[in-house]
Amino acid sequence: MKKVLFVLAASVWLTACTNDNLEELHPACDTTGVVSFANVILPIMNSSCGTDNTGCHINNSADGGYGLANYTDMMEYFVSPAKDLKFIRTLTHDPALTSSLYMPQGAAKLDECSIMKIQAWINNGKQNN
């Protein structure tokens, strides 16, 4: 009986071994190049910030008080490093903030890659590209 259990355990262990590449299973978040506003940032805003409908940040007079639906409206919010930091802190659900400031409201935190892309865009000068 011990031999059968040993053979069974050994076969399970051997078949569990694969040559999977971790990068292929979990691709890295690429923020090394220029993060495009039109191709990367705006789609994140549209899918997460209510900008593709009549949601919170459709324009500066909507519920959120500032627009994220286009570059011009966003630049009215991103006027200083302090505002940039506050925006990232709301996205990361920084525990130093009250949870009522967490964005997006009523939904899960953005995925880490999206947050990293937004941070890279901010760090690279918030270009309209």
N, CA, C and O atoms as a GROMACS GRO file, in nm:
protein
  516
    1MET      N    1   0.081  -0.119   0.000
    1MET     CA    2   0.000   0.000   0.000
    1MET      C    3   0.087   0.126   0.000
    1MET      O    4   0.054   0.223  -0.068
    2LYS      N    5   0.198   0.125   0.076
    2LYS     CA    6   0.287   0.239   0.081
    2LYS      C    7   0.349   0.265  -0.056
    2LYS      O    8   0.368   0.380  -0.096
    3LYS      N    9   0.381   0.155  -0.128
    3LYS     CA   10   0.441   0.170  -0.261
    3LYS      C   11   0.342   0.236  -0.357
    3LYS      O   12   0.381   0.319  -0.440
    4VAL      N   13   0.216   0.199  -0.347
    4VAL     CA   14   0.115   0.255  -0.436
    4VAL      C   15   0.099   0.405  -0.407
    4VAL      O   16   0.093   0.486  -0.500
    5LEU      N   17   0.093   0.441  -0.280
    5LEU     CA   18   0.081   0.582  -0.244
    5LEU      C   19   0.204   0.660  -0.288
    5LEU      O   20   0.193   0.774  -0.334
    6PHE      N   21   0.323   0.600  -0.273
    6PHE     CA   22   0.445   0.667  -0.315
    6PHE      C   23   0.446   0.690  -0.466
    6PHE      O   24   0.479   0.799  -0.512
    7VAL      N   25   0.410   0.588  -0.543
    7VAL     CA   26   0.406   0.600  -0.689
    7VAL      C   27   0.301   0.703  -0.730
    7VAL      O   28   0.325   0.784  -0.820
    8LEU      N   29   0.186   0.701  -0.666
    8LEU     CA   30   0.082   0.797  -0.697
    8LEU      C   31   0.128   0.939  -0.666
    8LEU      O   32   0.109   1.030  -0.747
    9ALA      N   33   0.188   0.960  -0.550
    9ALA     CA   34   0.237   1.092  -0.511
    9ALA      C   35   0.347   1.140  -0.606
    9ALA      O   36   0.350   1.256  -0.645
   10ALA      N   37   0.437   1.049  -0.641
   10ALA     CA   38   0.546   1.084  -0.732
   10ALA      C   39   0.493   1.122  -0.870
   10ALA      O   40   0.543   1.216  -0.932
   11SER      N   41   0.393   1.050  -0.919
   11SER     CA   42   0.340   1.081  -1.051
   11SER      C   43   0.265   1.215  -1.052
   11SER      O   44   0.273   1.290  -1.149
   12VAL      N   45   0.195   1.244  -0.944
   12VAL     CA   46   0.126   1.373  -0.934
   12VAL      C   47   0.229   1.485  -0.930
   12VAL      O   48   0.213   1.588  -0.996
   13TRP      N   49   0.335   1.467  -0.853
   13TRP     CA   50   0.439   1.568  -0.841
   13TRP      C   51   0.508   1.591  -0.975
   13TRP      O   52   0.532   1.705  -1.014
   14LEU      N   53   0.541   1.484  -1.045
   14LEU     CA   54   0.610   1.497  -1.173
   14LEU      C   55   0.524   1.560  -1.280
   14LEU      O   56   0.574   1.639  -1.361
   15THR      N   57   0.396   1.528  -1.283
   15THR     CA   58   0.309   1.586  -1.385
   15THR      C   59   0.274   1.731  -1.354
   15THR      O   60   0.230   1.804  -1.443
   16ALA      N   61   0.294   1.775  -1.230
   16ALA     CA   62   0.265   1.913  -1.194
   16ALA      C   63   0.376   2.006  -1.240
   16ALA      O   64   0.355   2.127  -1.247
   17CYS      N   65   0.492   1.954  -1.269
   17CYS     CA   66   0.604   2.036  -1.313
   17CYS      C   67   0.587   2.074  -1.459
   17CYS      O   68   0.563   1.988  -1.545
   18THR      N   69   0.600   2.201  -1.487
   18THR     CA   70   0.593   2.249  -1.624
   18THR      C   71   0.703   2.351  -1.645
   18THR      O   72   0.772   2.391  -1.552
   19ASN      N   73   0.717   2.393  -1.766
   19ASN     CA   74   0.817   2.494  -1.800
   19ASN      C   75   0.752   2.627  -1.831
   19ASN      O   76   0.802   2.702  -1.914
   20ASP      N   77   0.642   2.658  -1.764
   20ASP     CA   78   0.573   2.784  -1.789
   20ASP      C   79   0.661   2.902  -1.750
   20ASP      O   80   0.729   2.900  -1.648
   21ASN      N   81   0.658   3.001  -1.832
   21ASN     CA   82   0.731   3.124  -1.807
   21ASN      C   83   0.638   3.217  -1.730
   21ASN      O   84   0.526   3.242  -1.773
   22LEU      N   85   0.683   3.268  -1.617
   22LEU     CA   86   0.601   3.355  -1.534
   22LEU      C   87   0.554   3.478  -1.610
   22LEU      O   88   0.441   3.523  -1.593
   23GLU      N   89   0.641   3.534  -1.694
   23GLU     CA   90   0.604   3.651  -1.773
   23GLU      C   91   0.491   3.620  -1.870
   23GLU      O   92   0.408   3.706  -1.898
   24GLU      N   93   0.487   3.497  -1.924
   24GLU     CA   94   0.381   3.460  -2.015
   24GLU      C   95   0.249   3.440  -1.940
   24GLU      O   96   0.142   3.473  -1.992
   25LEU      N   97   0.257   3.387  -1.820
   25LEU     CA   98   0.137   3.364  -1.740
   25LEU      C   99   0.081   3.495  -1.684
   25LEU      O  100  -0.040   3.514  -1.679
   26HIS      N  101   0.169   3.584  -1.642
   26HIS     CA  102   0.131   3.712  -1.584
   26HIS      C  103   0.215   3.822  -1.649
   26HIS      O  104   0.318   3.861  -1.594
   27PRO      N  105   0.172   3.872  -1.765
   27PRO     CA  106   0.252   3.972  -1.833
   27PRO      C  107   0.274   4.096  -1.746
   27PRO      O  108   0.186   4.140  -1.673
   28ALA      N  109   0.394   4.150  -1.756
   28ALA     CA  110   0.428   4.269  -1.678
   28ALA      C  111   0.353   4.389  -1.732
   28ALA      O  112   0.311   4.393  -1.848
   29CYS      N  113   0.337   4.484  -1.648
   29CYS     CA  114   0.271   4.608  -1.687
   29CYS      C  115   0.379   4.698  -1.747
   29CYS      O  116   0.469   4.743  -1.677
   30ASP      N  117   0.369   4.724  -1.876
   30ASP     CA  118   0.472   4.802  -1.945
   30ASP      C  119   0.441   4.950  -1.936
   30ASP      O  120   0.346   5.000  -1.996
   31THR      N  121   0.522   5.020  -1.860
   31THR     CA  122   0.511   5.164  -1.852
   31THR      C  123   0.644   5.229  -1.889
   31THR      O  124   0.668   5.345  -1.856
   32THR      N  125   0.730   5.154  -1.958
   32THR     CA  126   0.863   5.205  -1.991
   32THR      C  127   0.861   5.307  -2.103
   32THR      O  128   0.944   5.398  -2.104
   33GLY      N  129   0.768   5.294  -2.196
   33GLY     CA  130   0.760   5.390  -2.306
   33GLY      C  131   0.668   5.505  -2.269
   33GLY      O  132   0.626   5.519  -2.154
   34VAL      N  133   0.638   5.586  -2.367
   34VAL     CA  134   0.546   5.696  -2.346
   34VAL      C  135   0.405   5.640  -2.335
   34VAL      O  136   0.360   5.566  -2.423
   35VAL      N  137   0.337   5.673  -2.227
   35VAL     CA  138   0.200   5.629  -2.207
   35VAL      C  139   0.110   5.729  -2.277
   35VAL      O  140   0.105   5.847  -2.241
   36SER      N  141   0.038   5.682  -2.377
   36SER     CA  142  -0.046   5.768  -2.459
   36SER      C  143  -0.175   5.805  -2.387
   36SER      O  144  -0.243   5.719  -2.330
   37PHE      N  145  -0.208   5.934  -2.390
   37PHE     CA  146  -0.335   5.977  -2.332
   37PHE      C  147  -0.451   5.915  -2.408
   37PHE      O  148  -0.540   5.855  -2.347
   38ALA      N  149  -0.451   5.928  -2.539
   38ALA     CA  150  -0.565   5.882  -2.621
   38ALA      C  151  -0.581   5.731  -2.618
   38ALA      O  152  -0.693   5.681  -2.614
   39ASN      N  153  -0.470   5.659  -2.621
   39ASN     CA  154  -0.478   5.513  -2.633
   39ASN      C  155  -0.476   5.438  -2.500
   39ASN      O  156  -0.517   5.322  -2.495
   40VAL      N  157  -0.430   5.501  -2.394
   40VAL     CA  158  -0.418   5.432  -2.264
   40VAL      C  159  -0.500   5.500  -2.155
   40VAL      O  160  -0.586   5.437  -2.093
   41ILE      N  161  -0.475   5.628  -2.132
   41ILE     CA  162  -0.537   5.697  -2.018
   41ILE      C  163  -0.687   5.717  -2.040
   41ILE      O  164  -0.767   5.684  -1.953
   42LEU      N  165  -0.725   5.771  -2.156
   42LEU     CA  166  -0.866   5.797  -2.182
   42LEU      C  167  -0.952   5.670  -2.174
   42LEU      O  168  -1.061   5.676  -2.116
   43PRO      N  169  -0.908   5.556  -2.229
   43PRO     CA  170  -0.988   5.435  -2.212
   43PRO      C  171  -1.004   5.392  -2.065
   43PRO      O  172  -1.109   5.340  -2.027
   44ILE      N  173  -0.902   5.414  -1.984
   44ILE     CA  174  -0.914   5.383  -1.841
   44ILE      C  175  -1.020   5.474  -1.778
   44ILE      O  176  -1.105   5.428  -1.702
   45MET      N  177  -1.014   5.603  -1.811
   45MET     CA  178  -1.113   5.697  -1.758
   45MET      C  179  -1.253   5.659  -1.804
   45MET      O  180  -1.348   5.662  -1.725
   46ASN      N  181  -1.267   5.624  -1.931
   46ASN     CA  182  -1.399   5.588  -1.984
   46ASN      C  183  -1.457   5.466  -1.916
   46ASN      O  184  -1.577   5.461  -1.887
   47SER      N  185  -1.374   5.367  -1.890
   47SER     CA  186  -1.426   5.243  -1.833
   47SER      C  187  -1.442   5.249  -1.681
   47SER      O  188  -1.516   5.170  -1.624
   48SER      N  189  -1.374   5.342  -1.615
   48SER     CA  190  -1.373   5.342  -1.469
   48SER      C  191  -1.426   5.467  -1.402
   48SER      O  192  -1.458   5.464  -1.284
   49CYS      N  193  -1.436   5.577  -1.475
   49CYS     CA  194  -1.467   5.705  -1.410
   49CYS      C  195  -1.598   5.767  -1.456
   49CYS      O  196  -1.623   5.884  -1.430
   50GLY      N  197  -1.680   5.690  -1.523
   50GLY     CA  198  -1.810   5.740  -1.564
   50GLY      C  199  -1.805   5.844  -1.672
   50GLY      O  200  -1.895   5.928  -1.681
   51THR      N  201  -1.702   5.842  -1.754
   51THR     CA  202  -1.689   5.947  -1.855
   51THR      C  203  -1.749   5.908  -1.990
   51THR      O  204  -1.761   5.993  -2.078
   52ASP      N  205  -1.787   5.783  -2.006
   52ASP     CA  206  -1.844   5.742  -2.135
   52ASP      C  207  -1.997   5.738  -2.129
   52ASP      O  208  -2.062   5.682  -2.217
   53ASN      N  209  -2.054   5.797  -2.026
   53ASN     CA  210  -2.199   5.804  -2.011
   53ASN      C  211  -2.232   5.932  -1.935
   53ASN      O  212  -2.159   6.030  -1.947
   54THR      N  213  -2.336   5.933  -1.861
   54THR     CA  214  -2.371   6.052  -1.782
   54THR      C  215  -2.325   6.038  -1.638
   54THR      O  216  -2.392   6.086  -1.546
   55GLY      N  217  -2.212   5.973  -1.618
   55GLY     CA  218  -2.161   5.943  -1.485
   55GLY      C  219  -2.095   6.059  -1.415
   55GLY      O  220  -2.111   6.175  -1.453
   56CYS      N  221  -2.020   6.026  -1.314
   56CYS     CA  222  -1.962   6.124  -1.222
   56CYS      C  223  -1.872   6.228  -1.287
   56CYS      O  224  -1.883   6.347  -1.256
   57HIS      N  225  -1.785   6.188  -1.376
   57HIS     CA  226  -1.682   6.278  -1.426
   57HIS      C  227  -1.696   6.306  -1.575
   57HIS      O  228  -1.596   6.323  -1.645
   58ILE      N  229  -1.819   6.311  -1.624
   58ILE     CA  230  -1.842   6.337  -1.766
   58ILE      C  231  -1.797   6.478  -1.803
   58ILE      O  232  -1.750   6.501  -1.915
   59ASN      N  233  -1.812   6.573  -1.711
   59ASN     CA  234  -1.764   6.710  -1.733
   59ASN      C  235  -1.747   6.778  -1.598
   59ASN      O  236  -1.775   6.718  -1.494
   60ASN      N  237  -1.701   6.901  -1.599
   60ASN     CA  238  -1.670   6.970  -1.474
   60ASN      C  239  -1.792   7.003  -1.388
   60ASN      O  240  -1.777   7.032  -1.269
   61SER      N  241  -1.911   6.999  -1.446
   61SER     CA  242  -2.030   7.029  -1.367
   61SER      C  243  -2.106   6.903  -1.324
   61SER      O  244  -2.212   6.912  -1.263
   62ALA      N  245  -2.053   6.787  -1.355
   62ALA     CA  246  -2.116   6.661  -1.315
   62ALA      C  247  -2.095   6.636  -1.166
   62ALA      O  248  -2.032   6.716  -1.097
   63ASP      N  249  -2.147   6.525  -1.117
   63ASP     CA  250  -2.143   6.494  -0.974
   63ASP      C  251  -2.005   6.503  -0.913
   63ASP      O  252  -1.991   6.553  -0.801
   64GLY      N  253  -1.903   6.458  -0.982
   64GLY     CA  254  -1.769   6.456  -0.926
   64GLY      C  255  -1.705   6.592  -0.911
   64GLY      O  256  -1.610   6.607  -0.835
   65GLY      N  257  -1.756   6.692  -0.983
   65GLY     CA  258  -1.701   6.826  -0.972
   65GLY      C  259  -1.585   6.854  -1.065
   65GLY      O  260  -1.542   6.969  -1.078
   66TYR      N  261  -1.535   6.754  -1.130
   66TYR     CA  262  -1.431   6.776  -1.231
   66TYR      C  263  -1.443   6.668  -1.338
   66TYR      O  264  -1.479   6.554  -1.310
   67GLY      N  265  -1.411   6.708  -1.459
   67GLY     CA  266  -1.427   6.619  -1.572
   67GLY      C  267  -1.302   6.538  -1.601
   67GLY      O  268  -1.189   6.586  -1.585
   68LEU      N  269  -1.323   6.416  -1.643
   68LEU     CA  270  -1.213   6.328  -1.684
   68LEU      C  271  -1.239   6.270  -1.823
   68LEU      O  272  -1.171   6.175  -1.864
   69ALA      N  273  -1.335   6.325  -1.894
   69ALA     CA  274  -1.376   6.269  -2.022
   69ALA      C  275  -1.289   6.316  -2.138
   69ALA      O  276  -1.295   6.259  -2.247
   70ASN      N  277  -1.209   6.420  -2.116
   70ASN     CA  278  -1.120   6.466  -2.222
   70ASN      C  279  -1.000   6.536  -2.159
   70ASN      O  280  -0.997   6.565  -2.040
   71TYR      N  281  -0.902   6.560  -2.242
   71TYR     CA  282  -0.775   6.615  -2.194
   71TYR      C  283  -0.794   6.754  -2.132
   71TYR      O  284  -0.738   6.783  -2.026
   72THR      N  285  -0.871   6.840  -2.198
   72THR     CA  286  -0.889   6.977  -2.149
   72THR      C  287  -0.949   6.978  -2.009
   72THR      O  288  -0.900   7.048  -1.920
   73ASP      N  289  -1.055   6.900  -1.988
   73ASP     CA  290  -1.118   6.895  -1.855
   73ASP      C  291  -1.020   6.838  -1.752
   73ASP      O  292  -1.014   6.888  -1.639
   74MET      N  293  -0.945   6.737  -1.789
   74MET     CA  294  -0.850   6.677  -1.693
   74MET      C  295  -0.744   6.778  -1.652
   74MET      O  296  -0.704   6.781  -1.536
   75MET      N  297  -0.699   6.860  -1.746
   75MET     CA  298  -0.594   6.956  -1.713
   75MET      C  299  -0.645   7.068  -1.622
   75MET      O  300  -0.565   7.138  -1.559
   76GLU      N  301  -0.776   7.086  -1.615
   76GLU     CA  302  -0.832   7.181  -1.519
   76GLU      C  303  -0.822   7.126  -1.377
   76GLU      O  304  -0.825   7.203  -1.281
   77TYR      N  305  -0.811   6.994  -1.362
   77TYR     CA  306  -0.792   6.933  -1.230
   77TYR      C  307  -0.644   6.917  -1.198
   77TYR      O  308  -0.599   6.950  -1.088
   78PHE      N  309  -0.568   6.866  -1.294
   78PHE     CA  310  -0.425   6.839  -1.272
   78PHE      C  311  -0.344   6.967  -1.286
   78PHE      O  312  -0.271   6.984  -1.383
   79VAL      N  313  -0.357   7.057  -1.189
   79VAL     CA  314  -0.292   7.187  -1.197
   79VAL      C  315  -0.168   7.198  -1.110
   79VAL      O  316  -0.096   7.298  -1.116
   80SER      N  317  -0.140   7.097  -1.028
   80SER     CA  318  -0.025   7.104  -0.938
   80SER      C  319   0.018   6.963  -0.898
   80SER      O  320  -0.060   6.869  -0.908
   81PRO      N  321   0.143   6.950  -0.854
   81PRO     CA  322   0.186   6.820  -0.802
   81PRO      C  323   0.099   6.768  -0.688
   81PRO      O  324   0.079   6.648  -0.673
   82ALA      N  325   0.046   6.860  -0.607
   82ALA     CA  326  -0.041   6.819  -0.496
   82ALA      C  327  -0.170   6.756  -0.548
   82ALA      O  328  -0.216   6.656  -0.493
   83LYS      N  329  -0.227   6.812  -0.654
   83LYS     CA  330  -0.348   6.754  -0.715
   83LYS      C  331  -0.316   6.619  -0.779
   83LYS      O  332  -0.395   6.525  -0.770
   84ASP      N  333  -0.202   6.610  -0.845
   84ASP     CA  334  -0.160   6.484  -0.906
   84ASP      C  335  -0.152   6.374  -0.799
   84ASP      O  336  -0.204   6.264  -0.818
   85LEU      N  337  -0.088   6.407  -0.688
   85LEU     CA  338  -0.073   6.311  -0.579
   85LEU      C  339  -0.208   6.273  -0.519
   85LEU      O  340  -0.233   6.156  -0.492
   86LYS      N  341  -0.293   6.371  -0.500
   86LYS     CA  342  -0.425   6.342  -0.443
   86LYS      C  343  -0.502   6.246  -0.534
   86LYS      O  344  -0.568   6.154  -0.486
   87PHE      N  345  -0.493   6.269  -0.664
   87PHE     CA  346  -0.562   6.182  -0.759
   87PHE      C  347  -0.511   6.038  -0.747
   87PHE      O  348  -0.591   5.944  -0.741
   88ILE      N  349  -0.381   6.020  -0.744
   88ILE     CA  350  -0.323   5.885  -0.731
   88ILE      C  351  -0.363   5.824  -0.597
   88ILE      O  352  -0.394   5.705  -0.590
   89ARG      N  353  -0.364   5.902  -0.492
   89ARG     CA  354  -0.401   5.850  -0.360
   89ARG      C  355  -0.546   5.802  -0.358
   89ARG      O  356  -0.577   5.704  -0.291
   90THR      N  357  -0.635   5.872  -0.431
   90THR     CA  358  -0.774   5.826  -0.435
   90THR      C  359  -0.785   5.696  -0.513
   90THR      O  360  -0.867   5.610  -0.480
   91LEU      N  361  -0.704   5.680  -0.617
   91LEU     CA  362  -0.707   5.558  -0.697
   91LEU      C  363  -0.649   5.438  -0.623
   91LEU      O  364  -0.697   5.326  -0.638
   92THR      N  365  -0.546   5.462  -0.543
   92THR     CA  366  -0.481   5.353  -0.470
   92THR      C  367  -0.552   5.320  -0.339
   92THR      O  368  -0.512   5.229  -0.267
   93HIS      N  369  -0.658   5.396  -0.310
   93HIS     CA  370  -0.733   5.378  -0.184
   93HIS      C  371  -0.640   5.391  -0.064
   93HIS      O  372  -0.637   5.307   0.025
   94ASP      N  373  -0.564   5.499  -0.066
   94ASP     CA  374  -0.469   5.530   0.040
   94ASP      C  375  -0.544   5.534   0.174
   94ASP      O  376  -0.639   5.611   0.188
   95PRO      N  377  -0.502   5.453   0.270
   95PRO     CA  378  -0.572   5.449   0.400
   95PRO      C  379  -0.564   5.580   0.477
   95PRO      O  380  -0.638   5.599   0.574
   96ALA      N  381  -0.475   5.670   0.438
   96ALA     CA  382  -0.467   5.800   0.505
   96ALA      C  383  -0.584   5.890   0.464
   96ALA      O  384  -0.610   5.991   0.530
   97LEU      N  385  -0.654   5.854   0.357
   97LEU     CA  386  -0.770   5.930   0.312
   97LEU      C  387  -0.897   5.867   0.368
   97LEU      O  388  -0.900   5.748   0.399
   98THR      N  389  -0.999   5.945   0.380
   98THR     CA  390  -1.129   5.889   0.416
   98THR      C  391  -1.180   5.807   0.297
   98THR      O  392  -1.160   5.846   0.182
   99SER      N  393  -1.244   5.698   0.323
   99SER     CA  394  -1.287   5.608   0.216
   99SER      C  395  -1.388   5.672   0.121
   99SER      O  396  -1.408   5.623   0.010
  100SER      N  397  -1.452   5.778   0.163
  100SER     CA  398  -1.547   5.845   0.074
  100SER      C  399  -1.476   5.912  -0.045
  100SER      O  400  -1.540   5.949  -0.143
  101LEU      N  401  -1.344   5.928  -0.034
  101LEU     CA  402  -1.266   5.986  -0.144
  101LEU      C  403  -1.213   5.881  -0.240
  101LEU      O  404  -1.162   5.915  -0.347
  102TYR      N  405  -1.224   5.754  -0.205
  102TYR     CA  406  -1.171   5.648  -0.291
  102TYR      C  407  -1.242   5.648  -0.425
  102TYR      O  408  -1.364   5.663  -0.433
  103MET      N  409  -1.165   5.630  -0.531
  103MET     CA  410  -1.219   5.623  -0.666
  103MET      C  411  -1.178   5.492  -0.731
  103MET      O  412  -1.070   5.440  -0.703
  104PRO      N  413  -1.261   5.438  -0.814
  104PRO     CA  414  -1.397   5.482  -0.841
  104PRO      C  415  -1.488   5.449  -0.723
  104PRO      O  416  -1.472   5.347  -0.657
  105GLN      N  417  -1.585   5.537  -0.699
  105GLN     CA  418  -1.676   5.517  -0.588
  105GLN      C  419  -1.772   5.402  -0.618
  105GLN      O  420  -1.820   5.387  -0.730
  106GLY      N  421  -1.798   5.323  -0.516
  106GLY     CA  422  -1.892   5.213  -0.529
  106GLY      C  423  -1.841   5.098  -0.612
  106GLY      O  424  -1.919   5.011  -0.653
  107ALA      N  425  -1.712   5.095  -0.639
  107ALA     CA  426  -1.654   4.988  -0.721
  107ALA      C  427  -1.518   4.952  -0.663
  107ALA      O  428  -1.463   5.021  -0.578
  108ALA      N  429  -1.466   4.841  -0.712
  108ALA     CA  430  -1.334   4.798  -0.667
  108ALA      C  431  -1.227   4.895  -0.716
  108ALA      O  432  -1.246   4.966  -0.815
  109LYS      N  433  -1.117   4.896  -0.647
  109LYS     CA  434  -1.002   4.977  -0.685
  109LYS      C  435  -0.957   4.937  -0.826
  109LYS      O  436  -0.970   4.821  -0.865
  110LEU      N  437  -0.904   5.032  -0.901
  110LEU     CA  438  -0.848   5.000  -1.033
  110LEU      C  439  -0.738   4.897  -1.017
  110LEU      O  440  -0.674   4.888  -0.912
  111ASP      N  441  -0.716   4.820  -1.121
  111ASP     CA  442  -0.606   4.723  -1.117
  111ASP      C  443  -0.473   4.797  -1.111
  111ASP      O  444  -0.462   4.911  -1.156
  112GLU      N  445  -0.373   4.731  -1.056
  112GLU     CA  446  -0.242   4.794  -1.034
  112GLU      C  447  -0.180   4.843  -1.163
  112GLU      O  448  -0.115   4.948  -1.164
  113CYS      N  449  -0.197   4.771  -1.272
  113CYS     CA  450  -0.138   4.813  -1.398
  113CYS      C  451  -0.199   4.945  -1.446
  113CYS      O  452  -0.126   5.033  -1.493
  114SER      N  453  -0.329   4.960  -1.435
  114SER     CA  454  -0.393   5.085  -1.474
  114SER      C  455  -0.342   5.200  -1.390
  114SER      O  456  -0.314   5.309  -1.442
  115ILE      N  457  -0.328   5.179  -1.261
  115ILE     CA  458  -0.277   5.283  -1.172
  115ILE      C  459  -0.133   5.318  -1.210
  115ILE      O  460  -0.096   5.435  -1.212
  116MET      N  461  -0.052   5.217  -1.239
  116MET     CA  462   0.087   5.241  -1.279
  116MET      C  463   0.094   5.321  -1.409
  116MET      O  464   0.180   5.407  -1.424
  117LYS      N  465   0.003   5.293  -1.502
  117LYS     CA  466   0.002   5.367  -1.629
  117LYS      C  467  -0.037   5.512  -1.607
  117LYS      O  468   0.022   5.602  -1.666
  118ILE      N  469  -0.136   5.536  -1.522
  118ILE     CA  470  -0.176   5.673  -1.491
  118ILE      C  471  -0.062   5.746  -1.424
  118ILE      O  472  -0.034   5.862  -1.457
  119GLN      N  473   0.005   5.680  -1.330
  119GLN     CA  474   0.119   5.743  -1.261
  119GLN      C  475   0.231   5.774  -1.359
  119GLN      O  476   0.292   5.881  -1.352
  120ALA      N  477   0.259   5.683  -1.451
  120ALA     CA  478   0.363   5.706  -1.552
  120ALA      C  479   0.327   5.825  -1.641
  120ALA      O  480   0.412   5.907  -1.674
  121TRP      N  481   0.201   5.834  -1.680
  121TRP     CA  482   0.155   5.946  -1.763
  121TRP      C  483   0.175   6.078  -1.689
  121TRP      O  484   0.223   6.176  -1.747
  122ILE      N  485   0.138   6.081  -1.562
  122ILE     CA  486   0.156   6.202  -1.481
  122ILE      C  487   0.305   6.234  -1.470
  122ILE      O  488   0.345   6.349  -1.490
  123ASN      N  489   0.386   6.134  -1.437
  123ASN     CA  490   0.530   6.155  -1.418
  123ASN      C  491   0.597   6.205  -1.546
  123ASN      O  492   0.698   6.276  -1.539
  124ASN      N  493   0.543   6.167  -1.661
  124ASN     CA  494   0.602   6.206  -1.788
  124ASN      C  495   0.544   6.336  -1.843
  124ASN      O  496   0.560   6.365  -1.962
  125GLY      N  497   0.478   6.413  -1.760
  125GLY     CA  498   0.435   6.546  -1.800
  125GLY      C  499   0.292   6.558  -1.849
  125GLY      O  500   0.254   6.662  -1.903
  126LYS      N  501   0.211   6.454  -1.832
  126LYS     CA  502   0.067   6.459  -1.867
  126LYS      C  503   0.047   6.509  -2.010
  126LYS      O  504  -0.029   6.603  -2.035
  127GLN      N  505   0.116   6.445  -2.101
  127GLN     CA  506   0.111   6.486  -2.240
  127GLN      C  507  -0.023   6.454  -2.306
  127GLN      O  508  -0.087   6.354  -2.272
  128ASN      N  509  -0.064   6.537  -2.400
  128ASN     CA  510  -0.185   6.514  -2.478
  128ASN      C  511  -0.142   6.442  -2.606
  128ASN      O  512  -0.128   6.503  -2.712
  129ASN      N  513  -0.120   6.313  -2.593
  129ASN     CA  514  -0.071   6.236  -2.708
  129ASN      C  515  -0.159   6.117  -2.736
  129ASN      O  516  -0.133   6.041  -2.829
   0.00000   0.00000   0.00000
